[in-house]
Amino acid sequence: MAVKHMKHLEKILIAVGVCLIVMIIVCLILFSRADKVSAPDVIPILTTTTTTTTTTTEVTTTTVTYDYEMKIDLKKVQEHHKVNQDVKGWIYIDDTVIDYPIVQGDDNAYYIDRDWQGEYSYSGCIFEDFRGKISITENTLLYGHNMGDGSMFHAVKNFKDEEWGKEHIYFEVATLKRRFLYRIVACSVLNGEDGAEFDYWNRISLTKKEFKKYLKEIKSSALVWYADEDDLPEYGENMIALQTCNSGADDGIRCVLFAQCLGQF
């Protein structure tokens, strides 16, 4: 009985021993695998999600209005052009007789004693400097006689009166197809080509630097300065000058009205 009991105990011990050995082997395998880094069979592709934010910028358009109503009839300008191809436009100034076609010859002498149709006329007509072109060149000049009867450019001298000038700060000039509004910058009394403070009649095509210099010269020689210091002419805003004799005498003294183009209206 005792022998049988001993054999049974041996079997139990052997079984326990086998179990312990198995457990030891399993633990060794697990610990050995924990020290290794295994690479995956396929390298995973990471998907990056990009969020695009669209910012909408609102463009603000500022509409500038002026207390002026355009009056030149372009059909009238075109009809005059049919009569004489030298007619290039028109000029109009409120409360004056200045409501004339503008002609342009091959020089600045032809229309001094001719009307807009090219016929002889003591009072001549309003003509543009042959080198300039309204709306294209940075500056141009219009010439007209100071007639004793008040015609042609006699009224340009009105702008020597600052009060009157401020009440008539705008005028208009047209080409065959477009009308442009101008604002007075200054009125000056200057010598002509002999002894002039600056050769304003030669300022047609201007660089930005020349434009700034031109504006400074206008201001320094102005009899009346009309321009607002907070809204001075800038390069790109074409200029125009209206010239006439300052008196009835041929003394070489000129009255010149300088103005800036405010745009097409």
PyMOL commands that set and color helices and strands:
alter all, ss='L'
color gray80, all
select helices_A, chain A and resi 2-34+74-83+110-113+154-160+162-167+200-202+208-220
alter helices_A, ss='H'
color red, helices_A
select strands_A, chain A and resi 87-92+99-103+126-128+139-143+170-174+179-191+224-225+239-245+253-264
alter strands_A, ss='S'
color yellow, strands_A
deselect
rebuild
show_as cartoon
